[in-house]
Amino acid sequence: MLALVLVVGGVAYQLRRTALANEGVATAAADPASPAASLGDLTSFQVITQDAIAAVSAGDESAAKSRADDLEHEWDVAQARLKAKDKSEWTTIDGKVDTVLTQIRASKPDSSGEQAALTELLAALG
């Protein structure tokens, strides 16, 4: 029974993640004038941010912290490539990433602060 729940949960997670990623691509394509457009495809960061928002909304701080770790890693890996495209826009978004990490990793996390930081980051990502 537990195995069935885990399999169904995993499949549902992947389907939702794919739907959010596709939504992000459609949003980016619909608004090429977005300031973040100068950085190129930021879909992977949008998906991570949306996942973190969902985790915070569900009260799952562990999942939120995990996605914050993913965000930090992926952002750091892409830093050289993105910064070379538009240093100013990269710096703006980098500050918002830092705010998200600070909020989610706080010793006493505040869900409203986390939500606000994540929402601002998502808006900046386009």
FIRODO-328936 format. One line per 5 residues: number of its first residue (from 1); their letters; for each residue x, y, z of N, C-alpha, C, O, CB. Coordinates in Angstrom, 2 decimals, always signed. Glycine has a CB too. Layout:
% residues N
NUM> a> X/Y/Z/X/Y/Z/X/Y/Z/X/Y/Z/X/Y/Z ~ ...
***
This chain:
% residues 126
1> mlalv> +0.83/-1.20/+0.00/+0.00/+0.00/+0.00/+0.87/+1.26/+0.00/+0.61/+2.20/-0.75/-0.94/+0.00/+1.22 ~ +1.89/+1.28/+0.83/+2.78/+2.44/+0.90/+3.49/+2.65/-0.43/+3.65/+3.79/-0.88/+3.81/+2.26/+2.02 ~ +3.90/+1.56/-1.06/+4.58/+1.68/-2.35/+3.66/+2.32/-3.38/+4.10/+3.14/-4.19/+5.06/+0.29/-2.85 ~ +2.39/+1.94/-3.37/+1.42/+2.51/-4.30/+1.28/+4.02/-4.07/+1.26/+4.79/-5.03/+0.06/+1.81/-4.15 ~ +1.18/+4.42/-2.82/+1.06/+5.84/-2.49/+2.29/+6.60/-2.97/+2.17/+7.69/-3.54/+0.87/+6.04/-0.97
6> lvvgg> +3.47/+6.03/-2.76/+4.70/+6.68/-3.19/+4.78/+6.81/-4.71/+5.20/+7.84/-5.22/+5.91/+5.90/-2.68 ~ +4.38/+5.77/-5.43/+4.40/+5.80/-6.89/+3.41/+6.84/-7.41/+3.76/+7.64/-8.27/+4.08/+4.41/-7.47 ~ +2.20/+6.83/-6.89/+1.18/+7.79/-7.34/+1.63/+9.21/-7.01/+1.48/+10.12/-7.83/-0.20/+7.47/-6.68 ~ +2.17/+9.42/-5.82/+2.65/+10.74/-5.44/+3.77/+11.22/-6.34/+3.80/+12.38/-6.74/+3.13/+10.73/-4.00 ~ +4.69/+10.33/-6.67/+5.81/+10.67/-7.56/+5.33/+11.04/-8.95/+5.83/+12.00/-9.55/+6.78/+9.52/-7.64
11> vayql> +4.38/+10.29/-9.47/+3.85/+10.58/-10.79/+3.11/+11.92/-10.78/+3.28/+12.72/-11.70/+2.90/+9.44/-11.25 ~ +2.31/+12.15/-9.76/+1.58/+13.42/-9.66/+2.55/+14.60/-9.57/+2.32/+15.64/-10.18/+0.64/+13.40/-8.44 ~ +3.61/+14.42/-8.81/+4.62/+15.47/-8.67/+5.24/+15.79/-10.03/+5.35/+16.96/-10.39/+5.71/+15.05/-7.66 ~ +5.64/+14.78/-10.77/+6.26/+15.00/-12.07/+5.30/+15.65/-13.06/+5.70/+16.53/-13.83/+6.77/+13.68/-12.63 ~ +4.04/+15.24/-13.03/+3.06/+15.84/-13.93/+2.87/+17.32/-13.60/+2.81/+18.15/-14.50/+1.72/+15.10/-13.83
16> rrtal> +2.78/+17.65/-12.32/+2.60/+19.04/-11.92/+3.83/+19.87/-12.27/+3.71/+21.01/-12.73/+2.31/+19.14/-10.41 ~ +5.00/+19.30/-12.05/+6.24/+20.00/-12.35/+6.34/+20.29/-13.86/+6.74/+21.39/-14.25/+7.45/+19.16/-11.89 ~ +5.98/+19.34/-14.67/+5.99/+19.52/-16.12/+4.98/+20.59/-16.53/+5.27/+21.43/-17.38/+5.68/+18.19/-16.84 ~ +3.79/+20.56/-15.93/+2.77/+21.56/-16.25/+3.26/+22.96/-15.88/+3.07/+23.91/-16.64/+1.46/+21.25/-15.52 ~ +3.89/+23.09/-14.72/+4.41/+24.40/-14.31/+5.53/+24.86/-15.24/+5.62/+26.04/-15.58/+4.93/+24.34/-12.85
21> anegv> +6.38/+23.93/-15.65/+7.46/+24.28/-16.57/+6.89/+24.76/-17.90/+7.36/+25.74/-18.47/+8.40/+23.09/-16.80 ~ +5.88/+24.06/-18.39/+5.26/+24.47/-19.66/+4.56/+25.81/-19.52/+4.58/+26.61/-20.46/+4.25/+23.41/-20.11 ~ +3.96/+26.07/-18.37/+3.34/+27.35/-18.09/+4.39/+28.46/-18.13/+4.15/+29.53/-18.67/+2.62/+27.34/-16.73 ~ +5.54/+28.19/-17.54/+6.63/+29.17/-17.51/+7.13/+29.49/-18.91/+7.41/+30.65/-19.21/+7.78/+28.65/-16.67 ~ +7.23/+28.49/-19.77/+7.66/+28.71/-21.14/+6.65/+29.57/-21.87/+7.02/+30.48/-22.61/+7.86/+27.37/-21.88
26> ataaa> +5.37/+29.30/-21.67/+4.33/+30.08/-22.33/+4.35/+31.52/-21.83/+4.18/+32.45/-22.61/+2.94/+29.45/-22.08 ~ +4.57/+31.70/-20.53/+4.63/+33.05/-19.96/+5.81/+33.81/-20.53/+5.67/+34.98/-20.90/+4.72/+32.99/-18.43 ~ +6.97/+33.19/-20.60/+8.17/+33.85/-21.12/+7.98/+34.22/-22.59/+8.40/+35.29/-23.03/+9.40/+32.94/-20.96 ~ +7.35/+33.34/-23.34/+7.13/+33.61/-24.76/+6.12/+34.73/-24.94/+6.20/+35.50/-25.90/+6.65/+32.34/-25.48 ~ +5.17/+34.83/-24.03/+4.13/+35.84/-24.15/+4.64/+37.23/-23.80/+4.07/+38.23/-24.23/+2.96/+35.49/-23.27
31> dpasp> +5.72/+37.31/-23.01/+6.22/+38.61/-22.57/+7.71/+38.75/-22.82/+8.49/+38.76/-21.87/+5.92/+38.81/-21.10 ~ +8.12/+38.87/-24.09/+9.54/+39.01/-24.38/+10.10/+40.36/-23.92/+11.32/+40.55/-23.91/+9.77/+38.85/-25.87 ~ +9.22/+41.31/-23.54/+9.68/+42.62/-23.08/+10.04/+42.60/-21.60/+10.49/+43.61/-21.06/+8.62/+43.67/-23.34 ~ +9.83/+41.47/-20.94/+10.17/+41.35/-19.53/+11.65/+41.67/-19.32/+12.48/+41.24/-20.12/+9.85/+39.94/-19.00 ~ +11.99/+42.42/-18.25/+13.40/+42.75/-18.02/+14.29/+41.51/-17.95/+15.44/+41.55/-18.40/+13.53/+43.55/-16.74
36> aaslg> +13.77/+40.43/-17.40/+14.56/+39.21/-17.27/+14.78/+38.53/-18.62/+15.62/+37.63/-18.72/+13.89/+38.26/-16.31 ~ +14.04/+38.94/-19.65/+14.19/+38.32/-20.96/+15.61/+38.46/-21.49/+16.07/+37.63/-22.27/+13.21/+38.94/-21.96 ~ +16.31/+39.50/-21.05/+17.68/+39.69/-21.50/+18.62/+38.60/-21.00/+19.72/+38.41/-21.53/+18.19/+41.04/-21.05 ~ +18.18/+37.87/-19.97/+19.00/+36.77/-19.44/+18.73/+35.45/-20.16/+19.48/+34.49/-19.97/+18.73/+36.61/-17.95 ~ +17.70/+35.40/-20.96/+17.38/+34.16/-21.67/+16.34/+33.33/-20.93/+15.51/+33.87/-20.19/+18.63/+33.33/-21.89
41> dltsf> +16.39/+32.05/-21.12/+15.41/+31.12/-20.56/+15.67/+30.92/-19.06/+16.69/+30.37/-18.66/+15.46/+29.77/-21.30 ~ +14.73/+31.36/-18.25/+14.83/+31.22/-16.80/+13.78/+30.24/-16.26/+13.47/+30.25/-15.07/+14.68/+32.58/-16.12 ~ +13.26/+29.41/-17.14/+12.19/+28.49/-16.77/+12.56/+27.61/-15.59/+11.73/+27.39/-14.71/+11.84/+27.63/-17.95 ~ +13.77/+27.09/-15.56/+14.14/+26.19/-14.46/+14.07/+26.91/-13.11/+13.70/+26.31/-12.11/+15.55/+25.63/-14.68 ~ +14.41/+28.20/-13.09/+14.33/+28.97/-11.84/+12.88/+29.27/-11.48/+12.52/+29.30/-10.30/+15.12/+30.28/-11.97
46> qvitq> +12.06/+29.48/-12.49/+10.63/+29.70/-12.25/+10.00/+28.44/-11.64/+9.21/+28.54/-10.71/+9.91/+30.09/-13.56 ~ +10.34/+27.29/-12.16/+9.78/+26.03/-11.65/+10.21/+25.81/-10.20/+9.38/+25.46/-9.36/+10.24/+24.83/-12.53 ~ +11.48/+26.02/-9.91/+11.96/+25.85/-8.54/+11.23/+26.82/-7.61/+10.82/+26.43/-6.51/+13.50/+26.08/-8.46 ~ +11.07/+28.06/-8.04/+10.40/+29.07/-7.22/+8.93/+28.69/-7.01/+8.42/+28.83/-5.90/+10.50/+30.45/-7.88 ~ +8.26/+28.23/-8.05/+6.87/+27.81/-7.92/+6.75/+26.61/-6.98/+5.81/+26.54/-6.18/+6.29/+27.47/-9.29
51> daiaa> +7.68/+25.69/-7.06/+7.68/+24.54/-6.15/+7.85/+25.01/-4.70/+7.19/+24.49/-3.80/+8.80/+23.55/-6.52 ~ +8.73/+25.98/-4.48/+8.96/+26.50/-3.14/+7.72/+27.22/-2.62/+7.37/+27.09/-1.44/+10.18/+27.45/-3.12 ~ +7.05/+27.96/-3.48/+5.80/+28.62/-3.09/+4.78/+27.58/-2.66/+4.11/+27.75/-1.63/+5.24/+29.48/-4.25 ~ +4.65/+26.52/-3.43/+3.70/+25.46/-3.09/+4.07/+24.81/-1.75/+3.19/+24.50/-0.95/+3.66/+24.40/-4.20 ~ +5.35/+24.60/-1.52/+5.79/+23.99/-0.26/+5.48/+24.89/+0.93/+4.99/+24.43/+1.96/+7.31/+23.68/-0.30
56> vsagd> +5.77/+26.18/+0.78/+5.49/+27.13/+1.87/+3.98/+27.18/+2.12/+3.54/+27.19/+3.27/+6.03/+28.56/+1.53 ~ +3.20/+27.22/+1.06/+1.74/+27.26/+1.19/+1.20/+26.04/+1.91/+0.22/+26.11/+2.65/+1.09/+27.38/-0.19 ~ +1.86/+24.90/+1.68/+1.45/+23.65/+2.33/+2.02/+23.50/+3.73/+1.72/+22.53/+4.43/+1.86/+22.47/+1.48 ~ +2.85/+24.46/+4.15/+3.47/+24.37/+5.47/+4.60/+23.36/+5.55/+4.97/+22.93/+6.63/+2.44/+24.02/+6.48 ~ +5.14/+22.99/+4.40/+6.22/+22.00/+4.34/+7.57/+22.71/+4.26/+8.14/+22.89/+3.18/+6.03/+21.06/+3.11
61> esaak> +8.07/+23.12/+5.43/+9.34/+23.86/+5.49/+10.51/+23.03/+4.97/+11.44/+23.57/+4.38/+9.61/+24.31/+6.93 ~ +10.47/+21.74/+5.19/+11.55/+20.87/+4.71/+11.65/+20.91/+3.19/+12.74/+21.03/+2.63/+11.33/+19.42/+5.18 ~ +10.50/+20.80/+2.52/+10.48/+20.86/+1.06/+10.88/+22.25/+0.57/+11.58/+22.38/-0.44/+9.08/+20.48/+0.51 ~ +10.45/+23.28/+1.28/+10.82/+24.65/+0.90/+12.32/+24.83/+1.00/+12.93/+25.43/+0.11/+10.09/+25.68/+1.79 ~ +12.92/+24.33/+2.06/+14.38/+24.44/+2.23/+15.11/+23.64/+1.15/+16.15/+24.08/+0.65/+14.79/+23.95/+3.63
66> sradd> +14.57/+22.50/+0.81/+15.18/+21.69/-0.24/+15.18/+22.43/-1.58/+16.17/+22.43/-2.30/+14.45/+20.34/-0.36 ~ +14.04/+23.04/-1.90/+13.96/+23.79/-3.16/+14.82/+25.05/-3.11/+15.35/+25.47/-4.13/+12.50/+24.16/-3.48 ~ +14.96/+25.65/-1.92/+15.86/+26.80/-1.78/+17.30/+26.37/-2.06/+18.06/+27.10/-2.69/+15.75/+27.43/-0.36 ~ +17.67/+25.19/-1.58/+19.00/+24.66/-1.86/+19.18/+24.44/-3.36/+20.23/+24.75/-3.93/+19.23/+23.32/-1.09 ~ +18.14/+23.91/-4.00/+18.19/+23.70/-5.46/+18.34/+25.04/-6.19/+19.13/+25.16/-7.12/+16.91/+22.97/-5.95
71> lehew> +17.58/+26.03/-5.74/+17.64/+27.36/-6.35/+19.04/+27.93/-6.22/+19.60/+28.43/-7.20/+16.62/+28.31/-5.69 ~ +19.61/+27.85/-5.04/+20.95/+28.38/-4.82/+21.97/+27.69/-5.72/+22.81/+28.34/-6.34/+21.35/+28.24/-3.35 ~ +21.90/+26.37/-5.78/+22.85/+25.61/-6.59/+22.72/+25.97/-8.08/+23.71/+26.28/-8.74/+22.64/+24.09/-6.39 ~ +21.50/+25.92/-8.59/+21.28/+26.19/-10.02/+21.65/+27.63/-10.37/+22.22/+27.88/-11.44/+19.82/+25.92/-10.40 ~ +21.34/+28.58/-9.50/+21.67/+29.98/-9.74/+23.19/+30.15/-9.77/+23.71/+30.85/-10.64/+21.05/+30.88/-8.65
76> dvaqa> +23.88/+29.51/-8.84/+25.34/+29.60/-8.81/+25.97/+28.98/-10.06/+26.94/+29.52/-10.61/+25.89/+28.91/-7.55 ~ +25.43/+27.86/-10.50/+25.96/+27.19/-11.69/+25.78/+28.08/-12.93/+26.64/+28.11/-13.80/+25.25/+25.83/-11.91 ~ +24.66/+28.78/-13.00/+24.35/+29.61/-14.17/+24.92/+31.02/-14.07/+24.81/+31.80/-15.02/+22.85/+29.69/-14.36 ~ +25.53/+31.37/-12.96/+25.96/+32.75/-12.72/+26.81/+33.33/-13.85/+26.49/+34.40/-14.37/+26.74/+32.82/-11.44 ~ +27.86/+32.67/-14.22/+28.77/+33.22/-15.24/+28.04/+33.46/-16.56/+28.22/+34.50/-17.19/+29.95/+32.27/-15.47
81> rlkak> +27.22/+32.51/-16.97/+26.49/+32.62/-18.24/+25.47/+33.76/-18.19/+25.39/+34.55/-19.12/+25.78/+31.30/-18.56 ~ +24.71/+33.83/-17.10/+23.67/+34.85/-17.01/+24.24/+36.25/-16.79/+23.77/+37.22/-17.39/+22.72/+34.52/-15.88 ~ +25.24/+36.34/-15.96/+25.85/+37.64/-15.66/+26.47/+38.25/-16.91/+26.46/+39.47/-17.10/+26.92/+37.50/-14.55 ~ +27.02/+37.40/-17.78/+27.62/+37.88/-19.02/+26.57/+38.46/-19.97/+26.89/+39.34/-20.77/+28.37/+36.73/-19.72 ~ +25.34/+37.98/-19.89/+24.27/+38.47/-20.77/+23.77/+39.84/-20.34/+23.54/+40.71/-21.18/+23.11/+37.48/-20.79
86> dksew> +23.59/+40.04/-19.03/+23.06/+41.32/-18.53/+23.39/+41.43/-17.05/+22.64/+40.95/-16.19/+21.51/+41.44/-18.78 ~ +24.52/+42.06/-16.76/+25.01/+42.13/-15.37/+24.01/+42.84/-14.46/+23.78/+42.40/-13.33/+26.35/+42.86/-15.33 ~ +23.41/+43.91/-14.93/+22.47/+44.66/-14.11/+21.25/+43.83/-13.73/+20.86/+43.78/-12.56/+22.03/+45.92/-14.85 ~ +20.65/+43.17/-14.71/+19.47/+42.35/-14.44/+19.84/+41.15/-13.58/+19.07/+40.77/-12.69/+18.81/+41.88/-15.76 ~ +21.00/+40.55/-13.83/+21.45/+39.43/-13.00/+21.58/+39.89/-11.55/+21.16/+39.18/-10.63/+22.81/+38.87/-13.52
91> ttidg> +22.16/+41.05/-11.33/+22.37/+41.57/-9.97/+21.03/+41.80/-9.27/+20.88/+41.50/-8.09/+23.18/+42.88/-10.01 ~ +20.06/+42.33/-10.00/+18.73/+42.56/-9.43/+18.11/+41.24/-8.97/+17.63/+41.13/-7.85/+17.81/+43.25/-10.46 ~ +18.13/+40.25/-9.85/+17.53/+38.96/-9.51/+18.35/+38.27/-8.43/+17.77/+37.62/-7.56/+17.43/+38.07/-10.76 ~ +19.66/+38.39/-8.48/+20.51/+37.78/-7.45/+20.14/+38.28/-6.05/+20.12/+37.51/-5.10/+21.99/+38.07/-7.75 ~ +19.84/+39.56/-5.94/+19.41/+40.11/-4.65/+18.11/+39.48/-4.18/+17.93/+39.23/-2.98/+19.24/+41.62/-4.75
96> kvdtv> +17.21/+39.23/-5.11/+15.93/+38.60/-4.76/+16.13/+37.13/-4.38/+15.45/+36.63/-3.48/+14.94/+38.71/-5.93 ~ +17.06/+36.45/-5.05/+17.39/+35.07/-4.68/+17.95/+35.05/-3.25/+17.57/+34.20/-2.45/+18.43/+34.45/-5.68 ~ +18.84/+36.00/-2.95/+19.41/+36.08/-1.61/+18.33/+36.29/-0.55/+18.38/+35.70/+0.53/+20.43/+37.20/-1.54 ~ +17.35/+37.15/-0.86/+16.26/+37.39/+0.09/+15.45/+36.12/+0.32/+15.08/+35.82/+1.46/+15.34/+38.51/-0.43 ~ +15.18/+35.37/-0.75/+14.45/+34.10/-0.61/+15.23/+33.15/+0.29/+14.67/+32.55/+1.21/+14.22/+33.45/-2.00
101> ltqir> +16.53/+33.01/+0.04/+17.34/+32.10/+0.83/+17.35/+32.51/+2.30/+17.24/+31.66/+3.18/+18.79/+32.05/+0.29 ~ +17.46/+33.79/+2.57/+17.45/+34.29/+3.94/+16.12/+34.00/+4.62/+16.09/+33.54/+5.76/+17.73/+35.80/+3.97 ~ +15.03/+34.25/+3.92/+13.70/+34.02/+4.50/+13.46/+32.54/+4.79/+13.01/+32.19/+5.88/+12.62/+34.54/+3.55 ~ +13.76/+31.69/+3.83/+13.47/+30.26/+4.00/+14.40/+29.61/+5.01/+14.00/+28.67/+5.69/+13.57/+29.54/+2.65 ~ +15.62/+30.09/+5.11/+16.59/+29.49/+6.03/+16.60/+30.14/+7.41/+17.45/+29.81/+8.24/+17.97/+29.56/+5.43
106> askpd> +15.69/+31.05/+7.67/+15.63/+31.71/+8.97/+15.42/+30.67/+10.07/+14.77/+29.65/+9.86/+14.51/+32.77/+9.00 ~ +15.98/+30.95/+11.25/+15.82/+30.01/+12.36/+14.35/+29.86/+12.76/+13.93/+28.80/+13.23/+16.65/+30.46/+13.56 ~ +13.58/+30.92/+12.57/+12.13/+30.87/+12.81/+11.45/+31.39/+11.55/+11.08/+32.56/+11.47/+11.72/+31.73/+14.08 ~ +11.27/+30.52/+10.55/+10.69/+30.96/+9.28/+9.30/+31.56/+9.45/+8.49/+31.10/+10.26/+10.61/+29.78/+8.32 ~ +9.04/+32.61/+8.68/+7.76/+33.30/+8.67/+7.16/+33.08/+7.28/+7.67/+33.59/+6.29/+7.91/+34.85/+9.00
111> ssgeq> +6.07/+32.33/+7.22/+5.52/+31.97/+5.91/+5.13/+33.18/+5.09/+5.26/+33.16/+3.86/+4.33/+31.07/+6.09 ~ +4.64/+34.25/+5.72/+4.26/+35.42/+4.93/+5.50/+36.10/+4.34/+5.45/+36.58/+3.21/+3.47/+36.43/+5.80 ~ +6.60/+36.14/+5.09/+7.85/+36.68/+4.55/+8.41/+35.82/+3.44/+8.92/+36.32/+2.44/+8.88/+36.82/+5.66 ~ +8.30/+34.50/+3.63/+8.76/+33.57/+2.58/+7.94/+33.76/+1.31/+8.49/+33.86/+0.22/+8.66/+32.11/+3.07 ~ +6.62/+33.82/+1.47/+5.73/+33.99/+0.31/+6.03/+35.28/-0.42/+6.08/+35.31/-1.65/+4.26/+33.96/+0.74
116> aalte> +6.23/+36.37/+0.33/+6.50/+37.66/-0.29/+7.81/+37.61/-1.07/+7.88/+38.08/-2.21/+6.56/+38.76/+0.77 ~ +8.85/+37.05/-0.47/+10.15/+36.96/-1.14/+10.06/+36.09/-2.40/+10.62/+36.44/-3.44/+11.21/+36.40/-0.19 ~ +9.37/+34.98/-2.29/+9.23/+34.07/-3.44/+8.41/+34.71/-4.56/+8.73/+34.56/-5.73/+8.59/+32.76/-3.00 ~ +7.36/+35.41/-4.19/+6.51/+36.07/-5.18/+7.28/+37.17/-5.91/+7.14/+37.32/-7.12/+5.26/+36.66/-4.52 ~ +8.09/+37.93/-5.17/+8.90/+38.96/-5.81/+9.92/+38.35/-6.75/+10.16/+38.87/-7.85/+9.61/+39.81/-4.75
121> llaal> +10.53/+37.24/-6.33/+11.49/+36.57/-7.19/+10.81/+36.06/-8.46/+11.33/+36.25/-9.56/+12.16/+35.40/-6.45 ~ +9.66/+35.43/-8.31/+8.95/+34.90/-9.47/+8.60/+36.02/-10.45/+8.72/+35.84/-11.66/+7.68/+34.15/-9.03 ~ +8.16/+37.15/-9.94/+7.84/+38.29/-10.80/+9.11/+38.77/-11.53/+9.05/+39.11/-12.71/+7.21/+39.44/-9.98 ~ +10.22/+38.81/-10.83/+11.47/+39.27/-11.46/+11.97/+38.30/-12.52/+12.62/+38.70/-13.49/+12.55/+39.46/-10.39 ~ +11.67/+37.02/-12.33/+12.09/+36.01/-13.31/+11.29/+36.08/-14.60/+11.65/+35.46/-15.60/+11.97/+34.63/-12.71
126> g> +10.21/+36.83/-14.58/+9.43/+37.01/-15.80/+8.22/+36.20/-15.79/+7.45/+36.23/-16.75/+10.23/+36.67/-16.99
***
